[in-house]
Amino acid sequence: MITVEKNNVLSLTITGAERLDPIRVMIENYEPGKGRITVTCYGKAWTGAWFAMGGDTVQEFIQRASNDYLIGYFDSSLESTIDDENDANINFVQKEIIKLRRDDEINAIEARDMWDEAINSDDVKESCCSRLVGNHLLSLFGDDPFYAGWPTVPNPKYQYLSRIIDAVRAGLKQLELEAS
């Protein structure tokens, strides 16, 4: 036998947020401290459910939780930064070659070979990290070249979701003000 239960859902549409399409928010407060939120914008959706919010409603919880926490919960694979472009990586590699040469850790011939490989590489990070691609650059950063502190830039997808969360917070705040 099928059981049907009717739930109270708070549904919002937030418009007018700078550089964002309409944001639709559905909030279900099951009981104090337990609930779910679903946020959609431009065909993407993020859902989170919490069952230990210290007695807060979902609205109160979203207001006090940080964007970093919420983004990590909505999309655990989304990083705040991504690798920079190849030109920045070439510059990073060149600085390391110069440092090693000045410290006499590599000779002039090794430095020239590394330099030439770096400037001619379509993906210098791959040349430093992959035995299938690299040659002279493989020894530049030691055993763990992926952890060499490669240049990064802010991730636009992370920033996008952060702006959406900020707009949701602003919408919830406005709703709260209208209710009081």
C-alpha positions, 0 to 999 in steps of 0.5 A, spaced: 500 500 500 502 506 498 502 512 503 502 519 501 504 524 506 503 532 505 509 536 506 509 544 507 514 547 502 517 554 502 518 555 495 522 562 493 524 565 486 529 570 487 530 575 481 534 581 480 541 578 483 547 581 479 549 576 473 544 571 475 538 568 472 532 567 476 534 562 482 528 557 485 529 555 492 525 550 495 526 549 503 523 543 507 523 544 515 521 537 517 522 538 524 526 543 528 534 542 527 532 537 521 530 539 513 532 540 506 534 545 501 534 545 493 537 551 489 536 551 482 539 556 477 540 556 469 539 548 469 543 546 475 541 544 481 544 543 488 541 539 494 543 539 501 539 535 507 541 536 515 539 532 521 543 536 526 542 543 525 542 545 533 534 546 533 535 551 527 530 552 521 533 551 514 533 558 513 537 560 519 542 554 518 543 557 511 544 564 514 549 562 519 553 557 515 559 559 510 559 559 503 565 554 503 561 549 508 555 550 503 559 549 497 563 543 499 556 540 502 552 541 495 558 539 491 564 536 494 568 535 488 568 543 486 575 546 488 575 554 490 581 554 485 583 551 479 590 550 475 592 557 472 594 557 464 600 554 461 603 561 460 603 562 468 606 555 469 612 556 464 613 562 468 613 558 475 618 553 472 622 558 469 623 561 476 625 554 479 630 553 473 633 559 475 633 558 482 636 551 482 641 554 477 643 559 482 644 554 487 648 550 483 643 544 483 643 543 476 649 545 471 648 550 465 646 544 460 641 541 464 638 548 465 638 550 458 635 543 456 629 544 462 628 551 459 627 549 452 623 543 454 618 548 458 618 554 453 616 549 447 611 545 452 603 545 450 602 543 457 608 544 462 605 541 468 604 535 464 611 535 462 614 536 469 609 530 472 608 525 467 613 520 465 609 519 458 610 526 456 616 529 460 624 528 459 628 533 462 623 537 466 621 530 470 627 531 475 625 539 476 620 538 482 623 532 485 618 526 487 612 529 488 611 535 482 604 535 483 605 538 490 610 543 487 605 549 489 603 550 481 599 557 480 592 557 481 586 562 479 579 562 482 575 557 480 569 561 476 564 555 477 566 556 485 565 563 484 558 562 481 555 557 486 558 562 491 554 568 488 548 564 488 548 562 495 549 570 497 543 571 493 539 566 497 541 568 503 539 575 501 532 573 499 531 569 505 533 576 509 528 580 505 523 574 506 524 575 514 524 582 514 517 582 510 515 577 515 516 582 521 
